Amino acid sequence: MNALKAALSWIAFPVYAWQGIGVRLRTPRMLPPQGPVRHRIEGKDPAVRLLVIGDSSAAGVGIADNSHGLPSQLARLIALRHDRAVTWRAAGFNSATSGQLRDHVIPNLADENWTHIVLVVGTNDAKNYHTIPRFKREFGGLLYALRAKWPEALIVWSPIVNMRQMPALPPLLGKILAIRAELVNRKGTLLCQERGVVPALPLPIDDPEQGFAEDGFHASAAGYRAWAEHLLHYMEERRQVDRPGRLVA
């Protein structure tokens, strides 16, 4: 079935290319928001140390200020829920793919003692029509790199949302990309399970009009808030403190 879906998506590639050019021409190009990419929320020690790494969504594209982005909103929720200090950093990059994060980002991040890592990547792999074997190599290698550098961290991957619900995409283009995203999500989930990473479920989109920014592709402040609330559950798979910075069952 996966092979059939992949074949159908490749047959539809001319439609994807034609409609994709139209979307690019009429969609405003949004820049990363203003504000710090790292911050500390004061509270009780030991602090949770949160790294959110990935593509433009990890960078907060779609909003004006980083305080409304996924990293900062998730950090606030963790701090409120557990009455703990939280130090967070956003390491997001426009158009980043799994291979680019593996090859150019992870090697250049300082070896800080992150206790919780959220990985936001896959959309560009699907959008760029990376084959599943290529995604397996690049995303799988990225997971290995994260686990090798931060072996004690809880690592959570947030898969691709339902691209048929993105306002910027015409219905047919959204359907084609949704097929690519489904293949990526399925392979990514298997790789996470094999390599010690927690795969989240894709973020449900209840209100696309409120959840997306003006470009119809990235999240709005409300969308990032819903995303943070969705991921909070996965941050709570470990609930009691057993050693500094760790939340464990």
Secondary structure, 3 states (H helix, E strand, C coil): CHHHHHHHHHHCHHHHHHHHHHHHHHCCCCCCCECCCEEEECCEEEEEEEEEEECHHHHCCCCCEHHHCHHHHHHHHHHHHHCEEEEEEEEECCCCCHHHHHHHHHHHCCCCCCCEEEEECCHHHHHCCCCHHHHHHHHHHHHHHHHHHCCCCEEEEECCCCHHHCCCCCHHHHHHHHHHHHHHHHHHHHHHHHCCCEECCCCCCCCHHHHECCCCCCECHHHHHHHHHHHHHHHCCCCEECCCCCEEC
